Amino acid sequence: MSKSFLLKIIAVLWIVWGLVHAFAGIITIYSDTPASLQGILDGVEPALLEMAYHPSVNAVINQHGWNLLWFGVVTTVGAFFIWRDNDTALWVTALVGGLADIGYFLYLDLGGFVNFVPGTVMTIISASAIVLSVFVYLKHRT
């Protein structure tokens, strides 16, 4: 496969990942705390998360939503530069999306608090984009 074709696959993977995370960030910020937690922790019985939370918990959840939003925007923008064969975007996008998903995988996925779809699928998408990025870089470096 050509470098151009592989870069387009990587870009599409990051666009999907980025848009899903940006959308999740917006929903998290604009939902009340129980609904935000139920959206994030979709593997937990919703009734267990339905309670009154201190406003500081809402602030932490909103910060998480903000992080999801900017992770999503950065990876989506990076994808357009990857499409155009920019090595810097390849690495910056992999760092942002990859580091975001490491935390998700370690604390939510391995903790058993989330369902396979959509969260784990998004981790597989970002891991695939990163593996392809390393492959393209190593195969086509000058």
TORVEXKOL-332008 format. One record per residue: residue in one letter; x, y, z of N, C-alpha, C, O in turn. Coordinates in steps of 0.001 Angstrom, whole numbers, plus 500000, padded with zeros to 6 digits. Layout:
<pts>
(pt "A"; (X; Y; Z); (X; Y; Z); (X; Y; Z); (X; Y; Z)),
...
</pts>
This chain:
<pts>
(pt "M"; (500833; 498812; 500000); (500000; 500000; 500000); (500876; 501249; 500000); (501959; 501269; 500585)),
(pt "S"; (500395; 502262; 499348); (501178; 503488; 499261); (501094; 504282; 500563); (500163; 504130; 501354)),
(pt "K"; (502089; 505125; 500753); (502112; 505983; 501928); (500876; 506875; 501956); (500262; 507048; 503009)),
(pt "S"; (500513; 507435; 500829); (499358; 508327; 500742); (498072; 507623; 501184); (497268; 508192; 501923)),
(pt "F"; (497888; 506401; 500734); (496687; 505647; 501100); (496659; 505363; 502605); (495621; 505515; 503248)),
(pt "L"; (497796; 504952; 503162); (497868; 504676; 504596); (497621; 505939; 505427); (496952; 505887; 506459)),
(pt "L"; (498161; 507066; 504976); (497920; 508327; 505691); (496437; 508687; 505671); (495917; 509223; 506651)),
(pt "K"; (495767; 508405; 504591); (494327; 508682; 504511); (493540; 507786; 505475); (492571; 508230; 506091)),
(pt "I"; (493955; 506539; 505598); (493312; 505637; 506573); (493530; 506171; 507987); (492589; 506229; 508779)),
(pt "I"; (494753; 506557; 508305); (495074; 507109; 509628); (494233; 508351; 509882); (493665; 508509; 510963)),
(pt "A"; (494152; 509228; 508897); (493375; 510459; 509050); (491905; 510157; 509323); (491295; 510785; 510188)),
(pt "V"; (491341; 509215; 508605); (489931; 508869; 508817); (489725; 508294; 510221); (488742; 508617; 510889)),
(pt "L"; (490646; 507449; 510662); (490541; 506901; 512023); (490539; 508025; 513055); (489728; 508011; 513981)),
(pt "W"; (491449; 509010; 512903); (491501; 510120; 513865); (490287; 511040; 513747); (489838; 511591; 514751)),
(pt "I"; (489757; 511212; 512555); (488545; 512027; 512418); (487390; 511380; 513167); (486665; 512055; 513898)),
(pt "V"; (487217; 510076; 512989); (486150; 509366; 513703); (486364; 509497; 515208); (485444; 509857; 515943)),
(pt "W"; (487574; 509205; 515659); (487887; 509271; 517090); (487675; 510690; 517611); (487069; 510887; 518664)),
(pt "G"; (488172; 511664; 516878); (488086; 513049; 517320); (486662; 513561; 517400); (486296; 514213; 518377)),
(pt "L"; (485857; 513280; 516395); (484469; 513756; 516410); (483660; 513102; 517523); (482848; 513759; 518175)),
(pt "V"; (483881; 511817; 517738); (483177; 511132; 518838); (483553; 511764; 520181); (482684; 511992; 521023)),
(pt "H"; (484831; 512045; 520381); (485266; 512620; 521655); (484834; 514070; 521824); (484473; 514479; 522927)),
(pt "A"; (484865; 514847; 520756); (484393; 516237; 520845); (482902; 516257; 521188); (482469; 517033; 522040)),
(pt "F"; (482123; 515408; 520528); (480691; 515317; 520815); (480452; 514868; 522259); (479607; 515429; 522956)),
(pt "A"; (481194; 513865; 522697); (481055; 513388; 524088); (481412; 514494; 525076); (480780; 514616; 526125)),
(pt "G"; (482414; 515296; 524749); (482794; 516412; 525616); (481677; 517423; 525747); (481369; 517878; 526848)),
(pt "I"; (481070; 517775; 524632); (479963; 518738; 524662); (478798; 518190; 525476); (478228; 518899; 526305)),
(pt "I"; (478446; 516941; 525242); (477341; 516318; 525991); (477669; 516282; 527483); (476802; 516548; 528315)),
(pt "T"; (478906; 515957; 527819); (479316; 515887; 529228); (479211; 517248; 529898); (478728; 517345; 531026)),
(pt "I"; (479651; 518289; 529227); (479614; 519632; 529806); (478172; 520112; 530015); (477863; 520737; 531030)),
(pt "Y"; (477308; 519821; 529064); (475952; 520368; 529122); (474931; 519472; 529822); (473757; 519832; 529915)),
(pt "S"; (475360; 518324; 530308); (474453; 517443; 531055); (474659; 517651; 532548); (475706; 518135; 532978)),
(pt "D"; (473647; 517279; 533341); (473842; 517340; 534789); (474779; 516203; 535207); (475036; 515285; 534428)),
(pt "T"; (475280; 516271; 536429); (476312; 515329; 536878); (475881; 513869; 536762); (476636; 513073; 536204)),
(pt "P"; (474699; 513473; 537261); (474328; 512054; 537124); (474274; 511592; 535662); (474738; 510499; 535339)),
(pt "A"; (473712; 512417; 534786); (473625; 512036; 533371); (475015; 511945; 532744); (475276; 511043; 531949)),
(pt "S"; (475907; 512871; 533094); (477274; 512818; 532577); (477973; 511543; 533025); (478615; 510861; 532227)),
(pt "L"; (477845; 511231; 534299); (478478; 510014; 534818); (477884; 508762; 534179); (478607; 507811; 533882)),
(pt "Q"; (476581; 508762; 533971); (475948; 507613; 533320); (476436; 507467; 531885); (476576; 506351; 531385)),
(pt "G"; (476695; 508591; 531220); (477223; 508539; 529864); (478653; 508030; 529819); (479024; 507286; 528911)),
(pt "I"; (479442; 508423; 530783); (480843; 507999; 530836); (480946; 506554; 531314); (481648; 505740; 530715)),
(pt "L"; (480245; 506247; 532392); (480337; 504930; 533038); (479174; 504054; 532596); (478376; 503616; 533424)),
(pt "D"; (479074; 503797; 531303); (477913; 503092; 530768); (477848; 501611; 531151); (476854; 500945; 530863)),
(pt "G"; (478886; 501097; 531791); (478874; 499726; 532276); (478412; 499605; 533715); (478380; 498507; 534272)),
(pt "V"; (478052; 500736; 534324); (477591; 500767; 535711); (476078; 500942; 535704); (475534; 501684; 534886)),
(pt "E"; (475409; 500260; 536609); (473956; 500393; 536739); (473622; 501875; 536946); (474100; 502477; 537907)),
(pt "P"; (472805; 502478; 536060); (472503; 503913; 536154); (471952; 504353; 537512); (472244; 505461; 537963)),
(pt "A"; (471171; 503514; 538160); (470592; 503884; 539456); (471675; 504135; 540511); (471463; 504913; 541441)),
(pt "L"; (472826; 503485; 540373); (473916; 503678; 541332); (474548; 505065; 541219); (475225; 505518; 542143)),
(pt "L"; (474331; 505732; 540102); (474929; 507041; 539868); (473930; 508178; 540044); (474288; 509349; 539918)),
(pt "E"; (472703; 507840; 540329); (471630; 508832; 540461); (471568; 509318; 541898); (470992; 508655; 542761)),
(pt "M"; (472159; 510475; 542152); (472162; 511062; 543494); (472509; 512533; 543384); (472842; 513022; 542304)),
(pt "A"; (472432; 513223; 544483); (472847; 514628; 544517); (474358; 514672; 544741); (474874; 514065; 545679)),
(pt "Y"; (475048; 515386; 543882); (476487; 515510; 543982); (476859; 516928; 544408); (476168; 517893; 544081)),
(pt "H"; (477937; 517031; 545123); (478466; 518343; 545499); (478857; 519084; 544211); (479294; 518449; 543252)),
(pt "P"; (478709; 520412; 544175); (479084; 521163; 542971); (480531; 520942; 542522); (480838; 521105; 541341)),
(pt "S"; (481411; 520578; 543432); (482800; 520317; 543045); (482909; 519088; 542137); (483776; 519031; 541266)),
(pt "V"; (482028; 518110; 542343); (482025; 516925; 541478); (481611; 517346; 540067); (482186; 516892; 539078)),
(pt "N"; (480599; 518225; 539991); (480182; 518728; 538689); (481333; 519467; 538001); (481507; 519358; 536787)),
(pt "A"; (482110; 520212; 538772); (483256; 520927; 538196); (484277; 519950; 537621); (484818; 520187; 536541)),
(pt "V"; (484544; 518864; 538326); (485493; 517855; 537834); (484946; 517194; 536565); (485690; 516972; 535610)),
(pt "I"; (483666; 516885; 536557); (483055; 516276; 535370); (483105; 517244; 534192); (483371; 516832; 533063)),
(pt "N"; (482852; 518524; 534446); (482935; 519506; 533363); (484363; 519644; 532845); (484575; 519828; 531646)),
(pt "Q"; (485346; 519556; 533746); (486739; 519585; 533298); (487017; 518375; 532407); (487700; 518494; 531390)),
(pt "H"; (486494; 517225; 532785); (486654; 516020; 531965); (486009; 516235; 530595); (486580; 515866; 529569)),
(pt "G"; (484829; 516829; 530587); (484156; 517130; 529324); (484983; 518066; 528462); (485092; 517877; 527250)),
(pt "W"; (485569; 519080; 529097); (486440; 520011; 528365); (487624; 519269; 527755); (487986; 519511; 526603)),
(pt "N"; (488232; 518356; 528535); (489358; 517585; 528009); (488930; 516724; 526824); (489641; 516649; 525822)),
(pt "L"; (487772; 516076; 526935); (487274; 515294; 525801); (487096; 516171; 524571); (487443; 515776; 523458)),
(pt "L"; (486554; 517364; 524784); (486313; 518287; 523679); (487617; 518693; 522991); (487730; 518617; 521768)),
(pt "W"; (488606; 519126; 523791); (489833; 519584; 523130); (490635; 518427; 522551); (491266; 518591; 521506)),
(pt "F"; (490630; 517254; 523201); (491282; 516081; 522601); (490680; 515825; 521222); (491391; 515607; 520241)),
(pt "G"; (489352; 515857; 521177); (488648; 515587; 519928); (488950; 516606; 518851); (489169; 516245; 517695)),
(pt "V"; (488963; 517885; 519224); (489238; 518935; 518242); (490676; 518833; 517730); (490916; 518936; 516527)),
(pt "V"; (491625; 518631; 518633); (493034; 518553; 518218); (493262; 517364; 517290); (493955; 517501; 516282)),
(pt "T"; (492700; 516210; 517604); (492923; 515046; 516752); (492204; 515191; 515411); (492699; 514718; 514387)),
(pt "T"; (491052; 515837; 515412); (490344; 516065; 514146); (491134; 517024; 513255); (491289; 516773; 512060)),
(pt "V"; (491629; 518113; 513825); (492456; 519052; 513055); (493743; 518357; 512602); (494165; 518511; 511456)),
(pt "G"; (494358; 517598; 513501); (495573; 516869; 513139); (495349; 515925; 511973); (496233; 515748; 511135)),
(pt "A"; (494175; 515318; 511916); (493865; 514378; 510841); (493942; 515046; 509466); (494388; 514429; 508498)),
(pt "F"; (493511; 516292; 509381); (493576; 516989; 508091); (495021; 517229; 507658); (495330; 517191; 506467)),
(pt "F"; (495902; 517475; 508624); (497316; 517646; 508293); (497978; 516301; 507980); (498874; 516223; 507139)),
(pt "I"; (497531; 515249; 508659); (498038; 513902; 508350); (497665; 513542; 506915); (498484; 512993; 506178)),
(pt "W"; (496444; 513846; 506521); (495966; 513580; 505161); (496926; 514201; 504136); (497139; 513663; 503049)),
(pt "R"; (497501; 515359; 504522); (498397; 516097; 503617); (499870; 515742; 503847); (500762; 516451; 503381)),
(pt "D"; (500122; 514639; 504568); (501472; 514088; 504755); (502368; 514966; 505631); (503492; 515297; 505252)),
(pt "N"; (501864; 515331; 506787); (502645; 516133; 507728); (503090; 515231; 508885); (502269; 514777; 509682)),
(pt "D"; (504409; 514979; 508962); (504946; 514088; 510001); (504714; 514624; 511414); (504446; 513854; 512337)),
(pt "T"; (504816; 515934; 511579); (504595; 516517; 512910); (503171; 516228; 513376); (502958; 515842; 514525)),
(pt "A"; (502206; 516413; 512496); (500806; 516130; 512852); (500612; 514652; 513173); (499827; 514298; 514053)),
(pt "L"; (501320; 513805; 512467); (501235; 512360; 512714); (501585; 512056; 514168); (500889; 511289; 514833)),
(pt "W"; (502680; 512669; 514662); (503140; 512397; 516021); (502331; 513143; 517079); (502006; 512570; 518118)),
(pt "V"; (502005; 514399; 516835); (501231; 515170; 517820); (499843; 514552; 518008); (499357; 514427; 519132)),
(pt "T"; (499223; 514176; 516913); (497896; 513566; 516997); (497955; 512233; 517733); (497082; 511930; 518546)),
(pt "A"; (498969; 511446; 517454); (499137; 510167; 518156); (499370; 510382; 519648); (498851; 509632; 520475)),
(pt "L"; (500147; 511403; 519992); (500385; 511695; 521414); (499104; 512110; 522123); (498787; 511586; 523190)),
(pt "V"; (498374; 513037; 521542); (497150; 513532; 522184); (496119; 512407; 522300); (495633; 512121; 523395)),
(pt "G"; (495792; 511781; 521195); (494783; 510714; 521226); (495242; 509502; 522008); (494460; 508896; 522741)),
(pt "G"; (496501; 509150; 521854); (497026; 507971; 522552); (497079; 508151; 524052); (496665; 507266; 524801)),
(pt "L"; (497587; 509292; 524498); (497664; 509524; 525948); (496281; 509645; 526567); (496068; 509206; 527698)),
(pt "A"; (495347; 510230; 525846); (493967; 510307; 526348); (493393; 508904; 526531); (492737; 508617; 527533)),
(pt "D"; (493644; 508042; 525561); (493072; 506697; 525643); (493789; 505780; 526621); (493189; 504819; 527103)),
(pt "I"; (495043; 506043; 526925); (495732; 505227; 527934); (495019; 505366; 529280); (494776; 504373; 529966)),
(pt "G"; (494689; 506595; 529649); (493964; 506815; 530906); (492614; 506135; 530909); (492219; 505521; 531901)),
(pt "Y"; (491909; 506243; 529799); (490603; 505582; 529677); (490766; 504073; 529855); (490042; 503449; 530632)),
(pt "F"; (491718; 503497; 529132); (491924; 502055; 529181); (492287; 501588; 530584); (491721; 500615; 531082)),
(pt "L"; (493229; 502276; 531224); (493690; 501858; 532546); (492621; 501962; 533626); (492455; 501046; 534432)),
(pt "Y"; (491906; 503066; 533643); (491018; 503328; 534776); (489559; 502963; 534533); (488850; 502618; 535479)),
(pt "L"; (489104; 503028; 533312); (487695; 502721; 533057); (487516; 501344; 532434); (486704; 500546; 532902)),
(pt "D"; (488268; 501069; 531387); (488142; 499779; 530719); (488576; 498630; 531625); (487800; 497708; 531878)),
(pt "L"; (489812; 498685; 532112); (490295; 497615; 532983); (489539; 497569; 534309); (489468; 496522; 534952)),
(pt "G"; (488973; 498712; 534716); (488164; 498746; 535930); (486797; 498109; 535757); (486100; 497857; 536740)),
(pt "G"; (486410; 497847; 534522); (485125; 497207; 534249); (483931; 498147; 534365); (482810; 497694; 534597)),
(pt "F"; (484155; 499450; 534208); (483089; 500433; 534382); (482411; 500854; 533085); (481469; 501646; 533105)),
(pt "V"; (482884; 500328; 531955); (482356; 500746; 530656); (482049; 499535; 529783); (482573; 498440; 529991)),
(pt "N"; (481189; 499767; 528805); (480862; 498743; 527823); (481863; 498784; 526672); (482583; 499764; 526484)),
(pt "F"; (481887; 497696; 525909); (482807; 497594; 524778); (482540; 498688; 523739); (483471; 499296; 523211)),
(pt "V"; (481255; 498930; 523455); (480850; 499974; 522507); (480260; 501117; 523299); (479364; 500862; 524104)),
(pt "P"; (480681; 502339; 523141); (481615; 502833; 522144); (483053; 502954; 522642); (483976; 503051; 521833)),
(pt "G"; (483259; 502951; 523967); (484556; 503299; 524532); (485715; 502434; 524104); (486718; 502952; 523613)),
(pt "T"; (485610; 501143; 524274); (486714; 500256; 523915); (486955; 500283; 522413); (488097; 500184; 521963)),
(pt "V"; (485892; 500417; 521640); (486043; 500527; 520186); (486876; 501763; 519840); (487718; 501715; 518943)),
(pt "M"; (486642; 502868; 520552); (487423; 504080; 520301); (488898; 503872; 520657); (489779; 504410; 519987)),
(pt "T"; (489166; 503098; 521703); (490541; 502778; 522069); (491201; 501937; 520977); (492373; 502140; 520659)),
(pt "I"; (490463; 501010; 520414); (490989; 500190; 519316); (491267; 501063; 518089); (492264; 500867; 517394)),
(pt "I"; (490375; 502029; 517828); (490574; 502943; 516694); (491845; 503768; 516890); (492654; 503892; 515971)),
(pt "S"; (492021; 504332; 518087); (493227; 505144; 518303); (494484; 504281; 518272); (495501; 504701; 517720)),
(pt "A"; (494433; 503094; 518849); (495599; 502201; 518817); (495940; 501817; 517379); (497114; 501741; 517016)),
(pt "S"; (494921; 501577; 516564); (495154; 501247; 515151); (495803; 502410; 514419); (496717; 502215; 513618)),
(pt "A"; (495329; 503622; 514695); (495912; 504808; 514064); (497369; 504983; 514477); (498211; 505350; 513658)),
(pt "I"; (497661; 504722; 515733); (499036; 504874; 516230); (499948; 503809; 515614); (501050; 504126; 515167)),
(pt "V"; (499505; 502565; 515588); (500315; 501491; 515002); (500576; 501766; 513522); (501699; 501598; 513047)),
(pt "L"; (499546; 502188; 512797); (499730; 502528; 511385); (500673; 503718; 511212); (501471; 503754; 510275)),
(pt "S"; (500577; 504686; 512115); (501465; 505857; 512049); (502922; 505445; 512211); (503784; 505900; 511459)),
(pt "V"; (503199; 504594; 513181); (504570; 504121; 513395); (505043; 503334; 512176); (506176; 503499; 511724)),
(pt "F"; (504186; 502493; 511655); (504531; 501698; 510455); (504877; 502616; 509283); (505912; 502443; 508639)),
(pt "V"; (504007; 503596; 509007); (504243; 504516; 507881); (505537; 505283; 508099); (506342; 505420; 507178)),
(pt "Y"; (505739; 505779; 509301); (506937; 506566; 509579); (508204; 505732; 509372); (509152; 506180; 508726)),
(pt "L"; (508211; 504524; 509921); (509408; 503679; 509813); (509644; 503213; 508380); (510790; 503118; 507941)),
(pt "K"; (508593; 502930; 507667); (508736; 502429; 506292); (509132; 503536; 505324); (509828; 503270; 504344)),
(pt "H"; (508713; 504753; 505572); (508913; 505819; 504579); (509796; 506970; 505070); (509809; 508037; 504457)),
(pt "R"; (510521; 506772; 506146); (511377; 507864; 506619); (512537; 508067; 505658); (513004; 507142; 504992)),
(pt "T"; (512982; 509317; 505616); (514061; 509637; 504658); (515385; 509782; 505367); (516402; 510049; 504727)),
</pts>
